[in-house]
Amino acid sequence: MTTELPDLVTAETIGALVGMSARHVRNFEAEGVIRKAGRNRYALPGTVAAIVEHLRAGLATKAKASDKFRELRSQIVEIDLAAKRRDLIALAEAEAVVDFLAGRFGTALDALPARVTRNPALRRGLQAEIIAMQNELAESIGKAAEALGGKQDALFGKTTD
């Protein structure tokens, strides 16, 4: 005994076949997933196939999003563990250390001419070289900060726009 199915059916029939309400079927039509073949009529085989394909694609998308979420959660756990082991330090701590060391280095360089000679002309020459070297270093640091990208100058904690 074979039952012949009609070619065109209502949203209620489609809903009953795929296990959803007629309203849900009409929502699929409004979203463009399926198309009416007549007044409140849908082509049975094509409509069921389109709904099934749409639902499969949605499941695949959810699975990808779930995988991405798990990956991000894993990365957060790794970062938390690294911070607890002190493999990572806060940016403010790193900036404080860099500021302290840069200040000490600058002070030592500024005192160098007086420690090397008493000759004023030689001191001025040494000081000019030190200033030129500090300017080159500052330029290099600026380029490195730009290369790091973002809007945060990692060395000085200033927001750049």
N, C-alpha and C positions, 0 to 999 in steps of 0.2 A: 504494500500500500504506500503510494507516494502522494505527498501533499504538495500541490503546486502553489507557490507563493506568488502574490501579485507583484507586478513590477513597481507600482506606485503605492506607497503606504503613508499613514499619518505619523506625526511626531510621537503620538502615544504608542503606536506599534513599534517604531524604531526604538523608543525608550524601553519598552518591554523586552525587546530582543537583546539589547546591550546592557540592561540592568540600570537604567537611570530614568529620571522623570522626563516628561514631555517638555517641560520648561527648560531643562538642561539641553535637550536636543535643539530647541529653538535658540538657546544661547549660542550653541555651536554655529547655527545658521547666521546669527547676527555677527559672530566673530569671523565669518568667512571660511570656517572649516568645512561646512557642507553647504549645498545649494538646494533650493526648492525646485521641484520639477513641475509644480503646478500649485494651485491654491491649497495650502496646508498639506501638500503631498511631496514625498521625497522618493527618489529612485532607490529601491531597497538595496541592491548589492553595492552600488557605489557609495551610498551614504554610510552603510555599516563599515565598509573598508576605510573610508575617510576618518570616521570616528576612531576606529581602532588604531590607525596610523598616528592620528593626533595624540591619542593617549600614550602610545609607545614613545613618541618623541618627547612628551612631557616627562615620562619616567626616566628616559635617558638624560634629560636636562637636570632633573632632580638628583640623579645618581652622580653626575659630574659636579654639581654644586655641593653635594654631601662629601665627595672626595676632596674637593678644594677646602671645605670647612675643616675636615679632619687633618689635612696637611697644615693649614694655618694654626690649628690648635696645637699640633705637634711642635711647630716652630715656636709658639709662645711658651710651651713647657720647656723647650731647650734653652730659650733666652732666660727664663726664670731660674733654671738650674745654673746656668753660667753666671748669672748675677749673684746667686747665693754662694757660689764657689769663689766669687770675686774675680772670675775671668773677665767680667765686664764691670766697668765702673761708670758712675753717672757722668754725664757730659760736664756738669758743673765742676766735678772733682778734677776731671782732665783739664778743663780750662784754667782752674786755679793753679794746678801744677805748672802748666805751660806759662801762665802769667808770671808766676814766681821765678821760674828758671830764666825766662826772657829778661825780667827785671835785673836779676843777679848778673846775667851775662852782659847786659848793657852797661851796668854800673862798673863792672870789671874792665870792659873795653874803654869806657870814658876815663878811667884812672890810669890806663896803660901808658900814655905819653909821659905823665909825671913820674911814673915808676921807672921809665927807660932812660930819660935824659933830663938835664936841667937847662939845656939849650932851648930858648924860646922859639927859634925858627924851626928847629927839628920837631919840637912839640906840636907846633901848628901844622907841619907837614904830616906828622903821624895822625893828628886829630882829623885832618881833611881826609886821609885814607880810611880812617875808621868810620867817619860819617858816610863816605861813599859806599863802603862795605855794608853798613847798616841799611842804606837805601836800597842796595841790590837785594839784600835779604828780605826786606819788607816787600819789594816787588815780587820776589819769588814766592813768598808766603801768600800774597794776594792772588797770584795765578793759581797756586795750589788750592786755595779756598774756592776759587771759581770752578776749578776742575772737579771739586767734590760735588758741586751742584747744590740744588736746594736753595732755600732762602735764608739759611742759618750760616753765618760765618763761624765755623767750628772753633777757630782759634780765639776769637774775641767775644763770642756770644752776642753779636749784634745782628739784628734782622736787616737783610738787604733786600731792596725792591728794585 
